[in-house]
Amino acid sequence: MANPYGAPEIDVLAVSEKLKNNEHFIMLDVREKIELSRVKLDADQLKVVPLSLLARDQLGGLPPEMADKEAEVVVICHHGNRSAQVAVWLLNNGWKNVLSMAGGVDAYARFIDPALGFY
């Protein structure tokens, strides 16, 4: 099912392949600290910026790696709703290459790496 925000999406299989191939992109995890203590992907591309921080600091809350609005960004969350919201927000603020990971880390754990766990 497509997200209700109209954000462009990437499926977990494609993200898994990008990670296996060590592709250069930013994986922006917008989950909160408590969620990260339960399940966290281990990837060099991962940058964690909780949605609560983005809500408070707006664009100032983004990591320095995102200064380049041409950079490829894959936004992730638990099920894909918050990541879709953030992806649309980034696109509306001038980023050009932003995708939301469909199904979030829950789908990643279910279809790619069950060892991550679930919550």
PESUL-V614263 format. One record per residue. N is the residue number from 1. RES is the residue in one small letter. NEAR is the number of other ideal C-beta (glycine too) atoms within 8 Angstrom. Layout:
n: [N N]
res: [RES RES]
near: [NEAR NEAR]
This chain:
n: [1 2 3 4 5 6 7 8 9 10 11 12 13 14 15 16 17 18 19 20 21 22 23 24 25 26 27 28 29 30 31 32 33 34 35 36 37 38 39 40 41 42 43 44 45 46 47 48 49 50 51 52 53 54 55 56 57 58 59 60 61 62 63 64 65 66 67 68 69 70 71 72 73 74 75 76 77 78 79 80 81 82 83 84 85 86 87 88 89 90 91 92 93 94 95 96 97 98 99 100 101 102 103 104 105 106 107 108 109 110 111 112 113 114 115 116 117 118 119]
res: [m a n p y g a p e i d v l a v s e k l k n n e h f i m l d v r e k i e l s r v k l d a d q l k v v p l s l l a r d q l g g l p p e m a d k e a e v v v i c h h g n r s a q v a v w l l n n g w k n v l s m a g g v d a y a r f i d p a l g f y]
near: [2 5 12 6 8 6 14 8 12 10 10 12 8 8 14 11 8 10 10 6 6 6 7 5 10 12 13 14 13 13 13 8 6 6 10 11 6 8 11 9 11 4 7 4 11 10 11 7 11 10 12 7 9 14 6 7 7 7 6 5 9 7 8 4 8 13 5 6 8 5 11 8 15 16 15 16 16 10 8 15 10 11 16 15 11 15 16 11 9 11 11 6 7 5 11 7 8 13 13 17 19 11 12 14 13 10 14 17 13 9 8 8 7 6 4 11 8 7 6]
